[in-house]
Amino acid sequence: MSSFVVCHQAWNGMLGLSASSFFSSSLPGARVLGRSASREGVWGRRLCSCGIYGVRNWMAAEPVEDRRMGRRAAVLASDTGEEAELTRSRSFLSVRAEEDLLACIRMEAEAGKLPSNVASGLEELYNNYRNAVLQSGDPKASEIILSNMSAAFDRILLDVEDPFVFSPYHKAIREPFDYYMFGQNYIRPLVDFSRSYVGNISLFYDMEEILRQGHNIVLMSNHQTEADPAIIALLLERKLPHLAEKMIFVAGDRVLIDPLCKPFSMGRNLLCVYSKKHMFDDPELAEMKRIANTKSLKELAMLLRTGSNIIWIAPSGGRDRPDPVTGDWYPASFDSSSVDNMRRLLEHSRVPGHIYSLALLCYEIMPPPRQVEKAIGERRTIAYSGVGLSVAPETSFSEITDGCVNPEKAKDAFSQALYDSVLEQYDTLKSAIYGHKGINASNSMIALSQPFQ
């Protein structure tokens, strides 16, 4: 459910992805700042006692995986996301019926363990998730719904009781509880795989070989839902599990703060940033956010210098939104400065780098609000739907900008070329899924397949 900007280790959230603020300042030097040992760290502050709805220190000073695992060593985890934890009440995991689950939400709220707005959000989430999974017609739908929602509510309550703090570069937590598989199993029942497609799967195989050679890859993508990282992984995991799990997402702060997103974000490799769209929601925090983004940018530079990393980024700075008049969904325009700064970072890393345009079509699964909202805690509309993913051949800056003498025009031309490629792929996926053409929507540039079957 989180939304990310992906650095293959991304999800605006299942985690909002935002890149434009991430690259709004000049490129930093090579030195990486040290980390404080304090709980609050040097990159953020808490504005409320529970740390849920205020801007809190989601960039931890200490190694969060070690801290978290050390405090919760008595955990038995499985790939299904079901486990027994011996250090606290596990009321959600003991339920055996829908009525018990909803009663448990109210019980935890009455006991003061869940804020009332979080409790109401959980009830709405359950009802929407339930209705969506039932659309699939799976004979085990009721069992899947109860199991997945019990696990999700358990993880959400755990974080409300003891909020997790993200570091600038967060590595997916796979043990003692496997948050990655937890997210995969939660989103999987929402995908109609019979109506889902991948464009140019051979290029994803090429990417694996490129990564083996120590090169870096950047995927310039549109961004549609908090579930984008899980959608990408679900479509690739059968044939390319390593690629799916290695991906790094650039994640906006909202999916690192919203209690309904955080457990899903914890299962992804993330570069954590503050979104440009929300940079000045509270002017007093703008400078703190800028400093935090600079630290994350330095982490990105370090990753690129090590090589063998695949980064997913949404240069639009947020999720796609429908046209207010027609209601049609299309990829939001790319910010040319974000694209250019990412390209320059890649070039300056002294490691061979490759840039690809990536298209995602999955808005029905978990569409964002029609307009950008300042408040944390958006309503989650959920549906069962076919989804699409496509990648185009590597885009060469030198080839696109040959003959451009003006650097600004060259920057814009490269960004536009990437965006046009995303649009072309998106239209093909749209024709396959919503035009009901399926594989026959393939063309000379985009070969559709179903590698997950």
Disulfide bonds with the S-S distance in Angstrom:
none
